[in-house]
Amino acid sequence: MMTDIAIIGKGPAGWSCAITARMRGLSVLVLAPQHDASWLARTERIDNYPGLPEISGRALLDAFQAQALAMGAEKRGGLVRQVLPTDGGFMLLVESDVVEAKTVVLAMGAARPALLPGEEELVGAGVSYCATCDGMLYRGKRLAVLSASAEGAEESLFLEKLASRMDYYPLKPHETGALPSSVQVIREKPEALERTAEGLCVRTKEKTRAYDGVFIFRSAVSLSMLMGDLATEGSFIPVDRGMRTNVPGVFAAGDCTGRPLQVAKAVGEGNVAAISAAEYLAARG
Ligand SMILES: Cc1cc2nc3c(=O)[nH]c(=O)nc-3n(C[C@H](O)[C@H](O)[C@H](O)COP(=O)(O)OP(=O)(O)OC[C@H]3O[C@@H](n4cnc5c(N)ncnc54)[C@H](O)[C@@H]3O)c2cc1C
């Protein structure tokens, strides 16, 4: 079923957008990884959110979510990897699934991954972000997994069964104890990916190692990979006063639109994005 609004991100901007969209009678799907990456979840105490002095970030976030879900918003776990325009709206690739929506609100916060040199050019040519989608292509092959979190270690369990050999590079410190002993954990910082006669190489300061495939797991996606047609200014998304991006039917709210990076601003922009999305849908009939 095609939802009226797919909201990418479950921080204050995303939940505020969901609440107002439900008030306008729209169907709402909020998409974000299970593991909470909202900056608000990491904030011990907020003193400048009106009406709720000294509230913890976690408590405020839980209250936003409870209100949105009680009003009928739905949520689904998973990182959105790509948004593609279709005839009637948009198709969103969520991990290895597809979600369809008439409009999209980008509420992904300010965290953006820095891509490795060579990474973007090698996507689809050996570099993959989805074990379920592409794992089978590498049966009996040499694999490297580059992962920013323990979720990558879990994905690796499936890949390890297929691969002839697997190396695991933690991009940030995290628990890797779940990995079988056949997987070599390499604690060297990957500096670049490159194609050579030996294969697809991961270069670190210490050494360059060749593989047939490289899987990369992070908790965010670069804007260029998420949506090729989206205009950007540095790592932010320019919007007009209605939170409209340059792509008709796509709106943005919160930290991803730029400074100041504040909860009250994110909540306000989420509200405006929902109203603009409702107007857009009404105009289309
Ligand atoms: C330590 C700290 C202290 C702070 N103190 C204050 C304060 O006192 N007052 C104040 O007003 N603000 C404060 N802030 C800032 C505030 O937390 C942010 O401005 C606010 O959380 C922004 O909300 P957001 O919804 O735009 O983004 P976020 O809250 O960052 O939420 C982003 C969401 O998008 C999801 N996401 C990202 N990429 C994808 C993707 N590709 N697919 C699916 N989901 C995705 C994330 O998982 C997350 O759920 C503080 C921040 C920090 C880190």
The ligand as an SDF file (V2000), in Angstrom:
LIG
                    3D

 53 58  0  0  0  0  0  0  0  0999 V2000
   24.9730   16.2480   23.3560 C   0  0  0  0  0  0  0  0  0  0  0  0
   23.8840   17.0710   22.7160 C   0  0  0  0  0  0  0  0  0  0  0  0
   23.2320   18.0520   23.4640 C   0  0  0  0  0  0  0  0  0  0  0  0
   22.1880   18.8010   22.8860 C   0  0  0  0  0  0  0  0  0  0  0  0
   21.5570   19.7440   23.6450 N   0  0  0  0  0  0  0  0  0  0  0  0
   20.5100   20.4400   23.1280 C   0  0  0  0  0  0  0  0  0  0  0  0
   19.7780   21.3870   23.9280 C   0  0  0  0  0  0  0  0  0  0  0  0
   20.0610   21.5940   25.1070 O   0  0  0  0  0  0  0  0  0  0  0  0
   18.7390   22.0500   23.3280 N   0  0  0  0  0  0  0  0  0  0  0  0
   18.3780   21.8410   22.0240 C   0  0  0  0  0  0  0  0  0  0  0  0
   17.4130   22.4450   21.5570 O   0  0  0  0  0  0  0  0  0  0  0  0
   19.0670   20.9610   21.2390 N   0  0  0  0  0  0  0  0  0  0  0  0
   20.1190   20.2560   21.7470 C   0  0  0  0  0  0  0  0  0  0  0  0
   20.8040   19.3600   20.9800 N   0  0  0  0  0  0  0  0  0  0  0  0
   20.4580   19.2420   19.5320 C   0  0  0  0  0  0  0  0  0  0  0  0
   19.2170   18.3800   19.2730 C   0  0  0  0  0  0  0  0  0  0  0  0
   19.3930   17.0960   19.8510 O   0  0  0  0  0  0  0  0  0  0  0  0
   18.9730   18.2920   17.7670 C   0  0  0  0  0  0  0  0  0  0  0  0
   18.8460   19.6050   17.2480 O   0  0  0  0  0  0  0  0  0  0  0  0
   17.7150   17.4970   17.4420 C   0  0  0  0  0  0  0  0  0  0  0  0
   17.7860   16.1800   17.9440 O   0  0  0  0  0  0  0  0  0  0  0  0
   17.5080   17.4680   15.9170 C   0  0  0  0  0  0  0  0  0  0  0  0
   16.3770   16.7170   15.6240 O   0  0  0  0  0  0  0  0  0  0  0  0
   16.2060   16.0000   14.1820 P   0  0  0  0  0  0  0  0  0  0  0  0
   14.8840   15.3170   14.2610 O   0  0  0  0  0  0  0  0  0  0  0  0
   16.4390   16.9890   13.1130 O   0  0  0  0  0  0  0  0  0  0  0  0
   17.4130   14.9500   14.0980 O   0  0  0  0  0  0  0  0  0  0  0  0
   17.8590   13.7730   15.0740 P   0  0  0  0  0  0  0  0  0  0  0  0
   17.2790   13.9590   16.4280 O   0  0  0  0  0  0  0  0  0  0  0  0
   19.3400   13.6800   14.9780 O   0  0  0  0  0  0  0  0  0  0  0  0
   17.1870   12.4660   14.4330 O   0  0  0  0  0  0  0  0  0  0  0  0
   17.6080   11.9820   13.1860 C   0  0  0  0  0  0  0  0  0  0  0  0
   16.9260   10.6530   12.9180 C   0  0  0  0  0  0  0  0  0  0  0  0
   17.1490   10.2540   11.5720 O   0  0  0  0  0  0  0  0  0  0  0  0
   17.5290    8.8790   11.5210 C   0  0  0  0  0  0  0  0  0  0  0  0
   18.2380    8.6280   10.2560 N   0  0  0  0  0  0  0  0  0  0  0  0
   19.3810    9.2020    9.7950 C   0  0  0  0  0  0  0  0  0  0  0  0
   19.6670    8.7370    8.5600 N   0  0  0  0  0  0  0  0  0  0  0  0
   18.6710    7.8730    8.2420 C   0  0  0  0  0  0  0  0  0  0  0  0
   18.3860    7.0750    7.0910 C   0  0  0  0  0  0  0  0  0  0  0  0
   19.1770    7.0960    5.9900 N   0  0  0  0  0  0  0  0  0  0  0  0
   17.2840    6.2680    7.1140 N   0  0  0  0  0  0  0  0  0  0  0  0
   16.4640    6.2440    8.2000 C   0  0  0  0  0  0  0  0  0  0  0  0
   16.6700    6.9850    9.3050 N   0  0  0  0  0  0  0  0  0  0  0  0
   17.7650    7.7920    9.3150 C   0  0  0  0  0  0  0  0  0  0  0  0
   18.3250    8.6910   12.7910 C   0  0  0  0  0  0  0  0  0  0  0  0
   18.4380    7.3220   13.1210 O   0  0  0  0  0  0  0  0  0  0  0  0
   17.4370    9.4730   13.7720 C   0  0  0  0  0  0  0  0  0  0  0  0
   16.3390    8.6990   14.1600 O   0  0  0  0  0  0  0  0  0  0  0  0
   21.8310   18.6020   21.5190 C   0  0  0  0  0  0  0  0  0  0  0  0
   22.4930   17.6050   20.7810 C   0  0  0  0  0  0  0  0  0  0  0  0
   23.5020   16.8470   21.3610 C   0  0  0  0  0  0  0  0  0  0  0  0
   24.1920   15.7830   20.5410 C   0  0  0  0  0  0  0  0  0  0  0  0
  1  2  1  0
  2  3  1  0
  2 52  2  0
  3  4  2  0
  4  5  1  0
  4 50  1  0
  5  6  2  0
  6  7  1  0
  6 13  1  0
  7  8  2  0
  7  9  1  0
  9 10  1  0
 10 11  2  0
 10 12  1  0
 12 13  2  0
 13 14  1  0
 14 15  1  0
 14 50  1  0
 15 16  1  0
 16 17  1  0
 16 18  1  0
 18 19  1  0
 18 20  1  0
 20 21  1  0
 20 22  1  0
 22 23  1  0
 23 24  1  0
 24 25  2  0
 24 26  1  0
 24 27  1  0
 27 28  1  0
 28 29  2  0
 28 30  1  0
 28 31  1  0
 31 32  1  0
 32 33  1  0
 33 34  1  0
 33 48  1  0
 34 35  1  0
 35 36  1  0
 35 46  1  0
 36 37  1  0
 36 45  1  0
 37 38  2  0
 38 39  1  0
 39 40  1  0
 39 45  2  0
 40 41  1  0
 40 42  2  0
 42 43  1  0
 43 44  2  0
 44 45  1  0
 46 47  1  0
 46 48  1  0
 48 49  1  0
 50 51  2  0
 51 52  1  0
 52 53  1  0
M  END
$$$$
